[in-house]
Amino acid sequence: MTEPDPEGPPDPQLDPTVSPGFDGEIESLEEIEVGRDDITIGEATPAEMAAADTSPVANDSVRELLATLENGSVADRRRVVLALGEREPTQPAVAALVDAALGDPDADVRQFAVETLGELDPPSLPEVARAALTDENPWVRAEAVVVLDHHDRETHEDVLESRLDDDHHAVRRNALVSLAKHRGADMLATLCSMADDDSERVREWVAEFLGDIDDERAEAALGTLTDDDSDIVAEAAAHALDGDGDRRELFVDSTTATDPAGRTTPPDL
């Protein structure tokens, strides 16, 4: 399976309907969730595309699931880490998920294991998620931001802030949303500095948050973004400047549980 190029341009298959530049209403920044919205199908095999279907292992014991996680195919290991999230979090299962999150050779398995651990919330979660922030694969790092945001964003604010300089747009975007939706006007300087980010996915969220800050620097940055080369960014900036409340409700849902190989929407924050 071909993974997205961490150094490449924003993915052309991104779903614009999850962008703040689209019409709708939002009542509170607290409703915004960080997500896994920049993920593509790539060259997935039928087995990989079916990996989210946990029904083939629904009747397997935890012992059988753990054996598959240790020795199974990539697609089977992906299915197992999701299935383990539907079971009681036994100590052996959690230990196996931690090993998968930090050491499985397949990036999707690592990502799904981080997500599953986030759902199970074992005591080891913060340590594992923080370690996953340094994974070589950007989607694992982006998922780790999601998990830490959901777990206790304030406790992990230092490492989330460090991800604002990540070399992949999905990770920067998730870190930006996680921090800005809580810090508000305290993010002004950071938002202005990221208004020329290489990724339109980051710039549109910069525009969204700048629209909630009553400051001439925010207004100036938004004025510049209305002329952005990306129509999505320009529209988001125009809506933010209008301040008419006519902006979409910004929820971004994880699709790992239904489409792990073709993640066409983002990590949730």
Residue pairs with C-beta under 8 A, 6 or more apart in sequence:
1 42
1 43
1 44
1 45
1 48
1 74
1 108
1 261
2 42
2 43
3 42
3 107
3 137
3 139
4 11
4 38
4 39
4 40
4 42
4 138
4 139
6 137
6 138
6 167
6 168
7 167
9 198
10 38
10 169
10 199
10 200
10 201
11 38
11 39
11 40
13 40
13 41
13 264
14 37
14 38
14 201
15 37
15 264
15 265
16 22
16 232
18 35
18 37
18 250
18 252
18 265
18 266
19 201
19 204
19 232
19 236
20 204
20 205
20 207
20 208
20 236
20 239
20 247
20 248
20 250
21 204
21 207
21 231
21 232
21 233
21 234
21 235
21 236
21 239
22 232
22 235
22 248
23 239
23 246
23 247
23 248
24 246
24 247
24 248
24 249
25 245
25 246
25 247
25 248
25 249
26 32
26 245
26 247
26 248
26 249
26 250
27 249
29 180
29 181
29 184
29 209
29 212
30 181
31 249
31 250
31 251
32 177
32 181
32 208
32 250
32 251
32 252
32 269
33 177
33 250
33 251
33 252
33 253
33 268
33 269
34 145
34 146
34 149
34 173
34 174
34 177
34 178
34 252
34 266
34 267
34 268
34 269
35 146
35 174
35 252
35 253
35 254
35 265
35 266
35 267
35 268
35 269
36 139
36 142
36 143
36 146
36 170
36 252
36 254
36 255
36 256
36 263
36 265
36 266
36 267
36 268
37 170
37 173
37 201
37 252
37 265
37 266
38 142
38 169
38 170
38 173
38 201
38 266
39 139
39 170
39 262
39 263
39 264
39 265
39 266
40 262
40 263
40 264
41 49
41 261
41 262
41 264
42 261
42 262
44 261
44 262
45 75
45 261
47 73
47 75
48 74
48 75
48 78
48 108
48 260
48 261
49 259
49 261
49 262
50 75
50 79
51 75
51 76
51 78
51 79
51 82
51 108
51 260
51 261
52 78
52 79
52 82
52 256
52 257
52 258
52 259
52 260
52 261
53 79
54 79
54 82
54 83
54 86
56 79
57 64
57 65
57 68
57 76
57 79
57 80
57 83
58 83
60 68
60 83
62 84
62 87
62 90
62 92
62 93
65 80
65 83
65 84
65 87
65 93
66 80
66 92
66 93
66 96
68 76
68 77
68 80
69 77
69 80
69 81
69 84
69 96
69 100
70 96
72 80
74 106
74 108
74 109
77 100
77 104
77 106
77 109
78 106
78 108
78 109
78 112
78 260
78 261
81 97
81 100
81 109
81 112
81 113
81 116
82 112
82 116
82 256
82 257
82 260
84 93
84 96
84 97
84 116
85 115
85 116
85 119
85 120
87 93
89 120
89 122
94 117
94 120
94 122
94 124
97 113
97 116
97 117
97 120
98 113
98 117
98 124
98 128
100 109
100 110
100 113
101 110
101 113
101 114
101 117
101 128
101 132
102 110
102 128
102 131
102 132
103 110
104 110
104 113
107 135
107 136
107 137
107 139
107 140
108 139
108 260
108 261
110 132
110 135
110 137
110 140
111 137
111 139
111 140
111 143
111 256
112 256
112 260
114 128
114 129
114 132
114 140
114 143
114 144
114 147
115 143
115 146
115 147
115 254
115 256
115 267
117 124
117 125
117 128
117 129
117 147
118 125
118 129
118 143
118 146
118 147
118 150
118 151
121 151
125 147
125 151
126 148
126 151
126 152
126 155
126 156
129 144
129 147
129 148
129 151
129 156
130 144
130 148
130 156
130 159
132 140
132 141
132 143
132 144
132 147
133 141
133 144
133 145
133 148
133 159
133 162
133 163
134 141
135 141
135 144
138 166
138 167
138 168
138 170
138 171
139 170
139 263
141 163
141 166
141 168
141 171
142 168
142 170
142 171
142 173
142 174
142 266
142 267
143 267
145 160
145 163
145 171
145 174
145 175
145 178
145 267
145 269
146 174
146 254
146 267
146 268
146 269
147 267
148 156
148 159
148 160
148 178
149 156
149 160
149 174
149 178
149 269
150 268
150 269
153 160
153 178
153 179
153 182
154 182
157 179
160 175
160 178
160 179
161 175
161 179
163 171
163 172
163 174
163 175
164 172
164 175
164 176
164 179
164 190
164 194
165 172
166 172
166 175
169 197
169 198
169 199
169 201
169 202
170 201
170 266
170 267
172 194
172 197
172 199
172 202
173 199
173 201
173 202
173 205
174 266
174 267
174 269
176 190
176 191
176 194
176 202
176 205
176 206
176 209
177 205
177 269
178 269
179 187
179 190
180 187
180 190
180 191
180 205
180 209
181 209
181 269
184 212
184 213
185 213
185 214
185 215
187 209
187 213
188 210
188 213
188 215
188 217
188 218
191 206
191 209
191 210
191 213
191 218
191 221
192 210
192 217
192 218
192 221
194 202
194 203
194 206
195 203
195 206
195 207
195 210
195 221
195 224
195 225
196 203
197 203
197 206
200 228
200 230
200 232
200 233
203 225
203 228
203 230
203 233
204 230
204 232
204 233
204 236
206 221
206 225
207 222
207 225
207 233
207 236
207 237
207 240
208 236
208 240
208 247
208 250
210 218
210 221
210 222
210 225
210 237
210 240
211 218
211 222
211 237
211 239
211 240
211 241
211 243
211 247
212 240
219 241
222 237
222 240
222 241
223 237
223 241
225 233
225 234
225 236
225 237
226 234
226 237
226 238
226 241
227 234
228 234
228 237
239 246
239 247
240 247
252 265
252 266
252 268
252 269
253 265
253 268
254 265
254 266
254 267
254 268
255 263
255 264
255 265
256 263
